[in-house]
Amino acid sequence: MAGKEIGRTGIRPDWIDYNGHLRDAYYVVILSDMTDRFMDQIGVDAAYRESTRCTLYTLEMHLNYLLEVKESDELRTDIRLVAHDSKRIHASFEMYVPRHATPVLTAECMLLHVHQGETVGSAPFPASVLAELAAWQALSDGLAPTEPGSRQIALRRR
Amino acid sequence: MAGKEIGRTGIRPDWIDYNGHLRDAYYVVILSDMTDRFMDQIGVDAAYRESTRCTLYTLEMHLNYLLEVKESDELRTDIRLVAHDSKRIHASFEMYVPRHATPVLTAECMLLHVHQGETVGSAPFPASVLAELAAWQALSDGLAPTEPGSRQIALRRR
């Protein structure tokens, strides 16, 4: 079951590769843009970043490419929280196109809240952001897990 | 220890985000380009793809963002094979900049050899490609594993 819709994206012609479908890297360009929208929603927006010098860094990302996306497709991205703590957000993403019932891509990422001063260091979220995250977490906890999720990549017999 | 160098990439100004460093998604744009160069080297190049209608699809990718990359940096990408079988390649990537001894990013991906006909289906590599892969595998097997590699993403206590 899907998470909360965060946005829809048309496919640019220059995102299509020699295989005739959306190049692997451009799913991540879209996902990164959707993460920015999510940041806006939880209050880690441009004004917050400027006034606090705090922002989110991506630590880790795992992508499962499930179905091909064509230039004529419109991609819907849903986000949910797997977990979060005082400094980190473990989010999962599902991307859909209208012609398929199942996701074309699933992904997970780990984001870290950091302060960019003389040095860059992790920083606790303020209460206002924690409250937003708690609301997202409550919404997410009622959903069946996104499959496939993150796992160790390995050659397995098919 | 590094794998085999596959290419070097300058950082485009529009790849820098509001955090003042290379945006997460553009590491993947570079990685995808480097995968194309690797395909050329193992004989899955444009001529092969056109004559056989066979190509590689990315099934899965896992990225570890380790150090920030700035606009002035030049990124070197090394590739090695973790494993391969008759249809699949499990590759690992390390990206370096000259000012750091350790990688700025490590990644793993699983690639599948497919035939794009009326339908898309997996296809065995021809002997010529398997020979190239065996040579890459022999080179890779002598190296210590890339760390960090792929694992299940999860919040762990720090």
Interface residues (C-beta under 8 A of the other chain):
Chain A: Y18 N19 G20 R23 D24 A25 Y26 V28 V29 L31 S32 A46 R49 T55 Y57 T58 L59 E60 M61 H62 L63 N64 Y65 E68 A83 H84 D85 R88 H90 E108 C109 M110 Q116 V120 G149 S150 R151 Q152 I153 A154 L155
Chain B: Y18 N19 G20 R23 D24 A25 Y26 V28 V29 L31 S32 A46 R49 T55 Y57 T58 L59 E60 M61 H62 L63 N64 Y65 E68 A83 H84 D85 R88 H90 E108 C109 M110 Q116 V120 G149 S150 R151 Q152 I153 A154 L155
